[in-house]
Amino acid sequence: MLTCGLPLQVAVFLVVVGVTLALPHSPHPEKLMPYKFGYEVSDSYSGQYFDHKEYSDGTVVKGKYSVDLPDGRQQTVEYRADPDSGYQADVSYRGPGQHQHNNGHHH
């Protein structure tokens, strides 16, 4: 496992940008180069964990990523993107969520 101090929002942004850049942008897409990648980050200081795996055959991109949410649940997104159907995602959650209490005063 890799330890990283990146804020969770930055990591999620990088994932979204990576998926967006992997999609063809022309009305007549050419076949792209097949690829496969993955990573896993576990930050013992903050207790955050996230991972991402993605692969493409040159036309269809498929992947899955998971992030720990502030309420204690883990969100997993499995996705597929292709020129005909666009981006499709199946989002699931694991674990009981805990309500975050705000100890601040409201005026």
C-alpha positions in Angstrom: 0.0 0.0 0.0 1.1 3.5 -0.7 0.8 6.3 1.9 -0.2 9.6 0.5 -1.1 13.0 2.0 -3.4 14.1 -0.9 -6.7 15.5 0.2 -9.6 13.2 -0.8 -11.2 15.9 -2.9 -8.0 16.2 -5.0 -7.8 12.4 -5.5 -11.5 12.2 -6.6 -10.9 15.1 -9.0 -7.9 13.3 -10.5 -10.0 10.2 -11.0 -12.8 12.1 -12.8 -10.3 14.0 -15.0 -8.6 10.7 -15.9 -11.9 9.1 -16.9 -12.9 12.2 -18.9 -9.6 12.3 -20.8 -9.9 8.6 -21.6 -13.1 9.1 -23.6 -13.0 9.9 -27.3 -14.2 13.4 -28.1 -14.8 13.2 -31.9 -18.1 12.2 -33.5 -16.1 9.5 -35.3 -13.8 8.1 -32.7 -10.7 6.2 -33.7 -9.8 3.2 -31.7 -7.5 4.2 -28.9 -4.5 2.3 -27.4 -5.5 -0.4 -24.9 -4.3 0.2 -21.4 -4.7 -1.0 -17.8 -3.8 0.8 -14.5 -4.6 0.7 -10.9 -3.5 2.2 -7.6 -4.3 2.0 -3.9 -3.7 4.7 -1.2 -4.0 4.2 2.5 -3.2 7.2 4.8 -2.7 5.8 8.3 -2.6 9.4 9.8 -6.1 10.3 8.6 -7.5 6.8 8.2 -8.4 7.5 4.6 -8.4 4.7 2.0 -9.1 4.8 -1.7 -8.3 2.8 -4.8 -8.9 2.8 -8.5 -8.6 0.2 -11.2 -9.3 0.9 -14.9 -8.7 -0.8 -18.2 -9.7 -0.2 -21.9 -9.6 -2.4 -24.9 -9.2 0.7 -27.0 -12.9 1.4 -27.4 -14.6 0.6 -24.1 -13.3 1.9 -20.8 -14.2 0.0 -17.6 -13.2 0.7 -14.1 -13.9 0.7 -10.4 -12.9 3.0 -7.5 -13.7 3.2 -3.8 -13.4 6.0 -1.3 -14.0 6.3 2.4 -16.7 8.9 3.1 -16.7 11.2 6.1 -19.8 9.4 7.6 -17.9 6.1 7.8 -19.3 4.4 4.8 -17.3 3.3 1.8 -18.5 4.4 -1.6 -17.7 2.2 -4.6 -18.3 3.3 -8.2 -18.1 0.8 -11.0 -18.3 2.5 -14.4 -18.2 1.9 -18.1 -17.7 4.4 -20.9 -17.9 4.0 -24.6 -18.6 6.2 -27.7 -22.2 4.9 -28.1 -23.5 4.9 -24.5 -21.3 7.5 -22.9 -20.4 7.2 -19.2 -22.5 4.8 -17.1 -21.9 4.3 -13.4 -23.2 2.0 -10.7 -22.7 3.5 -7.2 -22.9 1.4 -4.1 -22.2 2.0 -0.4 -20.9 -0.3 2.3 -21.1 0.1 6.1 -23.4 2.0 8.4 -23.3 5.8 8.0 -22.9 7.9 11.1 -24.5 11.3 11.3 -21.8 14.1 11.6 -22.7 16.4 14.5 -21.9 20.1 14.1 -20.9 21.5 17.5 -20.9 25.0 16.1 -23.4 27.6 17.2 -26.1 28.8 14.7 -27.1 32.4 14.7 
